[in-house]
């Protein structure tokens, strides 16, 4: 099975072409852009396809990160993946950024449970824990900093993500949220394809809200 994986949930705009039968990434492209995923994504996909020597018609499945992460970026990626899947008449699956982070950590520390934790600012943490075999132990959720610290204190395993310094005493340095596109592709290949179309995973409402008092009255 040839999988086209997309990630626009964070600062990167990334795509990969993955052959699940050979467990091989055929091509990948990634640019750290911060914003502007919609303008860059098609070019990133073209680069990944060209590197892999694959055409869109050869894609058997789409995989995309669904969050948590950038509200706008997630919408761009999910819409693009669903659009590609519709035009190609192939399945599309969603992969959470938390399970990608946990899978990346397990490659470094195999045999250990993992707590994926993202600093969501405003004293909130996005988190989810996973067993050593990668199976989820709970649901992705937003927790207060105090709640997350209490949970982490009793967690027997590794902690990964930008919230690590907030949850693990003695941790120093930068711990960015990284979603390796090769792992997105591999998880997407293994995911069941019969769970419905992927939707953005938002664990809280958007930061940007309409200004009060500026609504335009609707005329009947």
Backbone as CSV, one residue per row, in Angstrom:
resi,resn,N_x,N_y,N_z,CA_x,CA_y,CA_z,C_x,C_y,C_z
1,UNK,0.838,-1.198,0.000,0.000,0.000,0.000,0.877,1.255,0.000
2,UNK,0.566,2.186,-0.881,1.296,3.450,-0.959,0.475,4.528,-0.256
3,UNK,1.063,5.141,0.755,0.380,6.144,1.572,0.989,7.517,1.321
4,UNK,0.122,8.498,1.140,0.560,9.888,1.104,0.164,10.512,2.436
5,UNK,1.156,10.935,3.218,0.917,11.507,4.541,1.149,13.010,4.512
6,UNK,0.294,13.739,5.218,0.387,15.202,5.284,0.422,15.652,6.739
7,UNK,1.216,16.689,6.997,1.233,17.291,8.330,1.314,18.802,8.215
8,UNK,0.289,19.472,8.731,0.281,20.937,8.798,-0.176,21.391,10.185
9,UNK,-0.028,20.523,11.177,-0.565,20.800,12.511,0.336,21.685,13.362
10,UNK,1.577,21.875,12.952,2.512,22.674,13.734,3.238,23.675,12.860
11,UNK,4.501,23.923,13.156,5.274,24.907,12.389,5.756,24.342,11.054
12,UNK,5.744,23.019,10.921,6.197,22.400,9.673,5.045,22.216,8.698
13,UNK,5.404,22.217,7.418,4.492,21.822,6.352,5.183,20.643,5.684
14,UNK,4.604,19.434,5.831,5.341,18.236,5.454,4.455,17.236,4.727
15,UNK,5.091,16.440,3.888,4.413,15.354,3.180,5.404,14.220,2.985
16,UNK,4.884,13.007,2.962,5.722,11.833,2.721,4.946,10.803,1.926
17,UNK,5.683,10.045,1.132,5.127,8.912,0.404,5.750,7.658,1.006
18,UNK,4.892,6.753,1.466,5.348,5.594,2.234,4.809,4.313,1.621
19,UNK,5.688,3.332,1.448,5.313,2.011,0.952,5.216,1.078,2.158
20,UNK,3.993,0.740,2.568,3.823,-0.074,3.771,4.299,-1.505,3.557
21,UNK,4.224,-1.996,2.312,4.668,-3.357,2.045,6.148,-3.544,2.274
22,UNK,6.919,-2.500,2.004,8.368,-2.550,2.195,8.814,-1.783,3.436
23,UNK,7.834,-1.167,4.146,8.144,-0.354,5.319,9.225,0.675,4.989
24,UNK,9.007,1.378,3.883,10.015,2.304,3.367,9.381,3.638,2.990
25,UNK,10.004,4.718,3.412,9.597,6.042,2.957,10.240,6.274,1.588
26,UNK,9.416,6.425,0.577,9.921,6.594,-0.778,10.359,8.039,-1.040
27,UNK,9.668,8.964,-0.428,10.013,10.372,-0.609,9.363,11.211,0.458
28,UNK,10.026,12.279,0.856,9.437,13.188,1.839,9.977,14.591,1.649
29,UNK,9.162,15.554,2.056,9.556,16.954,1.971,8.967,17.687,3.162
30,UNK,9.719,18.602,3.715,9.261,19.338,4.889,9.938,20.696,4.947
31,UNK,9.147,21.732,5.178,9.668,23.079,5.386,9.108,23.618,6.695
32,UNK,9.952,24.242,7.495,9.492,24.899,8.711,9.034,26.307,8.323
33,UNK,7.714,26.512,8.291,7.192,27.785,7.780,6.416,28.575,8.833
34,UNK,5.963,27.910,9.888,5.198,28.607,10.915,3.764,28.836,10.495
35,UNK,3.578,29.671,9.476,2.242,29.967,8.953,2.270,29.837,7.429
36,UNK,1.072,29.902,6.839,0.981,29.859,5.384,0.965,28.460,4.806
37,UNK,0.441,27.505,5.571,0.420,26.115,5.104,-0.376,25.953,3.807
38,UNK,-1.468,26.681,3.683,-2.325,26.526,2.503,-1.569,26.863,1.217
39,UNK,-0.714,27.870,1.292,0.027,28.291,0.102,1.176,27.348,-0.232
40,UNK,1.682,26.631,0.743,2.874,25.799,0.536,2.584,24.313,0.344
41,UNK,1.441,23.840,0.797,1.232,22.393,0.891,1.325,21.671,-0.452
42,UNK,0.714,22.197,-1.487,0.727,21.504,-2.784,2.151,21.365,-3.311
43,UNK,2.951,22.400,-3.134,4.348,22.306,-3.543,5.116,21.260,-2.752
44,UNK,4.817,21.163,-1.453,5.453,20.147,-0.608,5.056,18.743,-1.067
45,UNK,3.790,18.561,-1.388,3.321,17.260,-1.880,4.019,16.902,-3.185
46,UNK,4.130,17.863,-4.085,4.803,17.610,-5.371,6.250,17.173,-5.151
47,UNK,6.924,17.818,-4.203,8.314,17.453,-3.925,8.429,16.033,-3.395
48,UNK,7.521,15.647,-2.497,7.551,14.295,-1.938,7.262,13.256,-3.019
49,UNK,6.293,13.526,-3.867,5.963,12.605,-4.959,7.125,12.468,-5.931
50,UNK,7.731,13.603,-6.287,8.860,13.573,-7.226,10.027,12.783,-6.648
51,UNK,10.323,13.005,-5.381,11.432,12.294,-4.745,11.178,10.792,-4.713
52,UNK,9.914,10.421,-4.525,9.579,9.003,-4.444,9.350,8.348,-5.791
53,UNK,9.327,9.147,-6.852,9.058,8.589,-8.171,7.655,8.027,-8.280
54,UNK,6.708,8.708,-7.614,5.328,8.234,-7.540,4.394,9.324,-8.056
55,UNK,3.323,8.923,-8.705,2.300,9.868,-9.131,1.096,9.759,-8.207
56,UNK,0.252,10.770,-8.212,-0.934,10.749,-7.359,-1.821,9.543,-7.650
57,UNK,-1.880,9.128,-8.891,-2.740,8.002,-9.259,-2.297,6.689,-8.605
58,UNK,-1.064,6.639,-8.096,-0.558,5.428,-7.455,-0.824,5.393,-5.950
59,UNK,-1.384,6.475,-5.400,-1.638,6.552,-3.966,-2.843,5.689,-3.601
60,UNK,-2.675,4.867,-2.561,-3.745,3.977,-2.100,-4.461,4.493,-0.863
61,UNK,-3.835,5.400,-0.133,-4.419,5.919,1.100,-3.810,7.271,1.433
62,UNK,-4.612,8.141,2.043,-4.146,9.413,2.594,-4.127,9.317,4.113
63,UNK,-3.140,9.943,4.725,-3.073,10.064,6.184,-2.747,11.512,6.521
64,UNK,-3.331,12.026,7.592,-3.127,13.431,7.943,-3.175,13.610,9.458
65,UNK,-2.343,14.513,9.964,-2.410,14.870,11.380,-3.654,15.709,11.616
66,UNK,-4.396,15.383,12.684,-5.668,16.059,12.944,-5.623,16.931,14.198
67,UNK,-4.461,16.987,14.866,-4.345,17.807,16.052,-4.160,16.947,17.295
68,UNK,-4.054,17.618,18.432,-4.133,19.066,18.621,-2.916,19.786,18.048
69,UNK,-3.107,21.074,17.793,-2.047,21.885,17.201,-2.619,23.200,16.724
70,UNK,-2.079,23.709,15.635,-2.526,24.970,15.062,-3.933,24.834,14.486
71,UNK,-4.841,25.682,14.937,-6.218,25.609,14.445,-6.268,25.727,12.924
72,UNK,-5.626,26.758,12.394,-5.675,26.984,10.953,-4.935,25.893,10.201
73,UNK,-3.758,25.528,10.677,-2.974,24.509,10.004,-3.700,23.180,9.931
74,UNK,-4.343,22.789,11.022,-5.074,21.521,11.037,-6.186,21.529,9.998
75,UNK,-6.916,22.625,9.912,-8.014,22.716,8.940,-7.483,22.582,7.517
76,UNK,-6.343,23.194,7.246,-5.748,23.111,5.915,-5.397,21.673,5.566
77,UNK,-4.716,20.988,6.491,-4.285,19.625,6.224,-5.437,18.651,6.060
78,UNK,-6.410,18.742,6.959,-7.551,17.831,6.888,-8.348,18.056,5.603
79,UNK,-8.563,19.312,5.246,-9.306,19.601,4.017,-8.563,19.089,2.791
80,UNK,-7.258,19.280,2.766,-6.464,18.815,1.626,-6.491,17.290,1.522
81,UNK,-6.316,16.611,2.652,-6.304,15.148,2.645,-7.642,14.595,2.186
82,UNK,-8.719,15.178,2.668,-10.040,14.713,2.261,-10.289,15.007,0.785
83,UNK,-9.781,16.139,0.316,-9.928,16.472,-1.094,-9.174,15.513,-1.994
84,UNK,-7.923,15.214,-1.635,-7.136,14.243,-2.398,-7.829,12.884,-2.411
85,UNK,-8.292,12.452,-1.238,-8.920,11.132,-1.125,-10.183,11.045,-1.976
86,UNK,-10.954,12.116,-1.985,-12.177,12.134,-2.783,-11.863,12.043,-4.274
87,UNK,-10.889,12.826,-4.720,-10.558,12.833,-6.150,-9.926,11.521,-6.599
88,UNK,-9.209,10.855,-5.689,-8.535,9.596,-6.028,-9.395,8.374,-5.704
89,UNK,-10.502,8.603,-4.976,-11.382,7.515,-4.547,-10.625,6.481,-3.711
90,UNK,-9.893,6.994,-2.708,-9.137,6.135,-1.798,-9.485,6.519,-0.364
91,UNK,-9.204,5.650,0.620,-9.494,5.975,2.020,-8.588,7.088,2.540
92,UNK,-9.063,7.770,3.579,-8.258,8.774,4.266,-8.421,8.567,5.763
93,UNK,-7.320,8.623,6.505,-7.351,8.406,7.954,-6.670,9.570,8.671
94,UNK,-7.083,9.787,9.904,-6.476,10.814,10.733,-5.564,10.215,11.783
95,UNK,-4.510,10.945,12.104,-3.548,10.531,13.122,-3.367,11.714,14.074
96,UNK,-3.486,11.506,15.375,-3.323,12.622,16.288,-1.837,12.960,16.459
97,UNK,-1.583,14.214,16.726,-0.198,14.643,16.946,0.366,14.018,18.219
98,UNK,-0.494,13.755,19.193,-0.025,13.153,20.442,0.472,11.729,20.217
99,UNK,-0.228,10.954,19.372,0.253,9.590,19.117,1.517,9.597,18.267
100,UNK,1.679,10.608,17.423,2.925,10.735,16.657,4.088,11.026,17.597
101,UNK,3.885,11.966,18.529,4.930,12.295,19.495,5.306,11.078,20.337
102,UNK,4.296,10.321,20.757,4.558,9.147,21.589,5.321,8.088,20.806
103,UNK,4.949,7.889,19.539,5.640,6.896,18.712,7.095,7.293,18.489
104,UNK,7.330,8.588,18.301,8.706,9.063,18.125,9.530,8.812,19.385
105,UNK,8.916,9.017,20.547,9.629,8.777,21.812,9.901,7.294,22.008
106,UNK,8.959,6.445,21.628,9.166,5.003,21.798,10.331,4.494,20.955
107,UNK,10.601,5.151,19.842,11.765,4.756,19.049,13.061,5.022,19.812
108,UNK,13.042,6.022,20.682,14.228,6.352,21.482,14.301,5.493,22.740
109,UNK,13.151,5.188,23.313,13.108,4.424,24.574,12.122,3.269,24.440
110,UNK,12.431,2.269,23.639,11.501,1.149,23.448,11.223,0.414,24.755
111,UNK,10.015,-0.117,24.839,9.634,-0.862,26.026,9.137,-0.010,27.174
112,UNK,8.981,1.302,26.917,8.535,2.209,27.974,7.203,2.845,27.591
113,UNK,6.328,3.017,28.572,5.109,3.796,28.361,5.499,5.252,28.128
114,UNK,4.616,6.001,27.462,4.935,7.392,27.115,3.739,8.291,27.417
115,UNK,4.031,9.431,28.018,3.048,10.490,28.198,3.400,11.615,27.231
116,UNK,2.551,11.850,26.240,2.751,12.956,25.304,2.043,14.179,25.857
117,UNK,2.773,15.276,25.995,2.224,16.458,26.656,2.661,17.729,25.937
118,UNK,1.686,18.510,25.511,1.947,19.762,24.801,1.555,20.940,25.680
119,UNK,2.418,21.932,25.738,2.110,23.163,26.455,1.113,23.958,25.620
120,UNK,-0.137,24.040,26.093,-1.186,24.744,25.365,-1.323,26.196,25.810
121,UNK,-0.394,26.652,26.663,-0.407,28.015,27.207,-1.628,28.204,28.105
122,UNK,-1.747,29.384,28.688,-2.856,29.718,29.590,-3.026,28.673,30.694
123,UNK,-1.872,28.129,31.156,-1.870,27.130,32.238,-2.683,25.893,31.890
124,UNK,-2.635,25.495,30.631,-3.287,24.272,30.194,-2.284,23.369,29.479
125,UNK,-2.518,22.078,29.563,-1.676,21.080,28.919,-2.561,20.138,28.113
126,UNK,-2.166,19.866,26.864,-2.808,18.803,26.097,-2.013,17.530,26.358
127,UNK,-2.675,16.455,26.726,-1.914,15.260,27.048,-2.699,13.989,26.750
128,UNK,-1.926,12.909,26.580,-2.461,11.559,26.421,-1.342,10.586,26.730
129,UNK,-1.695,9.492,27.404,-0.678,8.495,27.750,-0.866,7.239,26.907
130,UNK,0.261,6.566,26.656,0.289,5.388,25.804,1.099,4.287,26.478
131,UNK,0.656,3.040,26.291,1.388,1.897,26.813,2.650,1.668,25.999
132,UNK,3.489,0.777,26.475,4.764,0.501,25.804,4.566,-0.026,24.387
133,UNK,3.409,-0.651,24.121,3.152,-1.170,22.769,2.474,-0.144,21.869
134,UNK,2.275,1.073,22.382,1.674,2.138,21.585,0.181,2.289,21.732
135,UNK,-0.465,1.372,22.409,-1.919,1.483,22.567,-2.250,2.605,23.554
136,UNK,-3.305,3.375,23.279,-3.652,4.489,24.166,-4.188,4.008,25.497
137,UNK,-3.776,4.658,26.572,-4.251,4.337,27.908,-5.423,5.221,28.330
138,UNK,-5.610,6.332,27.611,-6.699,7.256,27.901,-6.965,8.083,26.644
139,UNK,-7.868,9.027,26.758,-8.230,9.867,25.625,-7.420,11.172,25.629
140,UNK,-7.162,11.749,24.449,-6.513,13.058,24.429,-7.404,14.089,25.115
141,UNK,-6.784,14.953,25.916,-7.581,15.891,26.692,-6.773,17.142,27.020
142,UNK,-7.503,18.188,27.379,-6.889,19.404,27.902,-7.051,19.385,29.410
143,UNK,-5.948,19.581,30.123,-5.983,19.574,31.584,-5.333,20.843,32.103
144,UNK,-5.737,21.256,33.278,-5.057,22.378,33.915,-3.623,21.962,34.226
145,UNK,-2.754,22.941,34.412,-1.365,22.632,34.730,-1.272,21.791,36.005
146,UNK,-2.070,22.140,37.012,-2.037,21.395,38.277,-2.496,19.948,38.073
147,UNK,-3.543,19.759,37.287,-4.040,18.408,37.023,-3.006,17.587,36.267
148,UNK,-2.372,18.205,35.262,-1.370,17.504,34.469,-0.156,17.141,35.317
149,UNK,0.249,18.048,36.200,1.393,17.770,37.078,1.091,16.615,38.020
150,UNK,-0.124,16.567,38.534,-0.510,15.475,39.427,-0.523,14.150,38.674
151,UNK,-1.022,14.163,37.444,-1.055,12.934,36.653,0.370,12.474,36.322
152,UNK,1.213,13.412,35.915,2.585,13.067,35.540,3.370,12.520,36.724
153,UNK,3.077,13.027,37.918,3.806,12.578,39.109,3.596,11.089,39.366
154,UNK,2.448,10.570,38.967,2.185,9.155,39.183,2.354,8.299,37.945
155,UNK,2.905,8.892,36.885,3.035,8.154,35.623,4.384,7.448,35.566
156,UNK,4.358,6.172,35.284,5.578,5.374,35.204,5.962,5.209,33.735
157,UNK,6.749,6.133,33.251,7.160,6.091,31.853,7.856,7.368,31.449
158,UNK,8.057,7.525,30.146,8.724,8.700,29.607,7.707,9.816,29.351
159,UNK,8.166,11.049,29.422,7.344,12.209,29.102,7.989,12.925,27.920
160,UNK,7.182,13.265,26.926,7.717,13.933,25.743,6.829,15.094,25.347
161,UNK,7.407,16.101,24.709,6.646,17.251,24.243,7.032,18.536,24.945
162,UNK,6.450,19.628,24.470,6.825,20.952,24.969,6.466,21.180,26.426
163,UNK,5.555,20.373,26.984,5.184,20.540,28.390,6.103,19.777,29.334
164,UNK,7.088,19.070,28.803,7.972,18.263,29.645,8.605,19.059,30.789
165,UNK,9.151,20.260,30.550,9.752,21.004,31.671,8.745,21.391,32.760
166,UNK,7.460,21.455,32.378,6.432,21.816,33.345,5.986,20.613,34.175
167,UNK,6.267,19.416,33.674,5.754,18.205,34.322,6.832,17.341,34.955
168,UNK,8.080,17.546,34.557,9.166,16.681,35.020,10.242,17.520,35.685
169,UNK,10.394,17.355,36.955,11.367,18.150,37.711,12.776,17.912,37.194
170,UNK,13.528,18.992,37.121,14.921,18.882,36.697,15.124,18.890,35.204
171,UNK,14.050,18.993,34.433,14.178,19.020,32.975,14.564,20.411,32.519
172,UNK,15.564,20.475,31.653,16.030,21.763,31.144,16.034,21.741,29.620
173,UNK,16.157,22.935,29.048,16.269,23.046,27.602,14.925,23.082,26.909
174,UNK,14.986,23.154,25.578,13.797,23.258,24.747,13.296,21.857,24.390
175,UNK,11.997,21.666,24.484,11.387,20.382,24.132,10.249,20.648,23.146
176,UNK,10.584,20.895,21.886,9.550,21.239,20.910,8.625,20.065,20.605
177,UNK,7.433,20.404,20.137,6.510,19.379,19.676,6.888,19.015,18.244
178,UNK,7.332,17.796,18.052,7.797,17.345,16.745,6.910,16.217,16.251
179,UNK,6.465,16.331,14.994,5.594,15.323,14.396,6.282,14.768,13.141
180,UNK,7.227,13.844,13.293,7.960,13.345,12.115,7.004,12.776,11.071
181,UNK,7.120,13.260,9.857,6.174,12.872,8.818,6.291,11.395,8.460
182,UNK,7.469,10.809,8.637,7.612,9.377,8.375,6.779,8.557,9.359
183,UNK,6.692,9.034,10.599,5.891,8.338,11.606,4.405,8.544,11.341
184,UNK,4.031,9.746,10.895,2.636,9.988,10.502,2.228,8.981,9.427
185,UNK,3.107,8.778,8.445,2.813,7.851,7.349,2.672,6.421,7.857
186,UNK,3.585,6.007,8.724,3.552,4.631,9.230,2.311,4.379,10.084
187,UNK,1.976,5.321,10.951,0.772,5.178,11.761,-0.478,5.211,10.889
188,UNK,-0.456,6.044,9.877,-1.598,6.120,8.970,-1.812,4.838,8.196
189,UNK,-0.719,4.176,7.838,-0.826,2.900,7.124,-1.434,1.823,8.012
190,UNK,-1.143,1.890,9.305,-1.615,0.859,10.245,-3.016,1.139,10.778
191,UNK,-3.507,2.360,10.611,-4.796,2.738,11.182,-5.952,2.090,10.423
192,UNK,-7.033,1.744,11.120,-8.213,1.219,10.428,-8.816,2.287,9.526
193,UNK,-9.274,1.881,8.358,-9.783,2.839,7.380,-11.298,2.971,7.408
194,UNK,-11.945,2.309,8.362,-13.412,2.283,8.376,-14.012,3.054,9.543
195,UNK,-13.288,4.071,10.020,-13.772,4.820,11.182,-14.347,6.184,10.797
196,UNK,-14.562,6.408,9.515,-15.113,7.679,9.069,-14.039,8.663,8.672
197,UNK,-14.460,9.729,8.025,-13.521,10.736,7.550,-12.879,11.476,8.726
198,UNK,-11.609,11.789,8.610,-10.942,12.500,9.716,-11.495,13.906,9.905
199,UNK,-11.543,14.322,11.163,-11.985,15.667,11.515,-10.934,16.300,12.430
200,UNK,-10.824,17.621,12.399,-9.874,18.273,13.299,-10.150,17.941,14.760
201,UNK,-9.077,17.683,15.501,-9.190,17.413,16.934,-8.838,18.691,17.684
202,UNK,-9.858,19.387,18.137,-9.672,20.611,18.905,-10.016,20.313,20.362
203,UNK,-9.078,20.545,21.251,-9.312,20.269,22.665,-9.794,21.485,23.440
204,UNK,-9.823,22.649,22.775,-10.454,23.836,23.351,-10.820,24.757,22.194
205,UNK,-11.611,25.791,22.488,-12.054,26.702,21.444,-10.924,27.566,20.923
206,UNK,-11.126,28.207,19.761,-10.083,29.046,19.179,-9.789,30.265,20.040
207,UNK,-8.526,30.730,19.976,-8.140,31.926,20.729,-8.752,33.180,20.116
208,UNK,-8.862,33.207,18.794,-9.416,34.369,18.110,-10.938,34.272,18.099
209,UNK,-11.605,35.305,18.579,-13.061,35.325,18.624,-13.564,36.644,18.032
210,UNK,-14.793,36.653,17.480,-15.341,37.890,16.939,-15.458,38.955,18.017
211,UNK,-15.238,40.218,17.633,-15.364,41.310,18.581,-16.835,41.562,18.878
212,UNK,-17.131,41.719,20.153,-18.505,42.001,20.539,-18.911,43.396,20.058
213,UNK,-20.160,43.522,19.655,-20.663,44.825,19.242,-20.459,45.136,17.782
214,UNK,-19.862,44.198,17.021,-19.600,44.469,15.613,-20.389,43.534,14.695
215,UNK,-21.371,42.845,15.256,-22.197,41.967,14.433,-23.105,42.781,13.538
216,UNK,-23.284,42.322,12.326,-24.141,42.996,11.368,-25.532,42.380,11.434
217,UNK,-26.536,43.201,11.620,-27.896,42.690,11.720,-28.306,42.040,10.418
218,UNK,-28.979,40.896,10.546,-29.434,40.182,9.364,-30.773,40.731,8.903
219,UNK,-30.859,41.016,7.621,-32.101,41.519,7.066,-32.934,40.359,6.538
220,UNK,-34.205,40.397,6.861,-35.114,39.346,6.417,-35.821,39.778,5.132
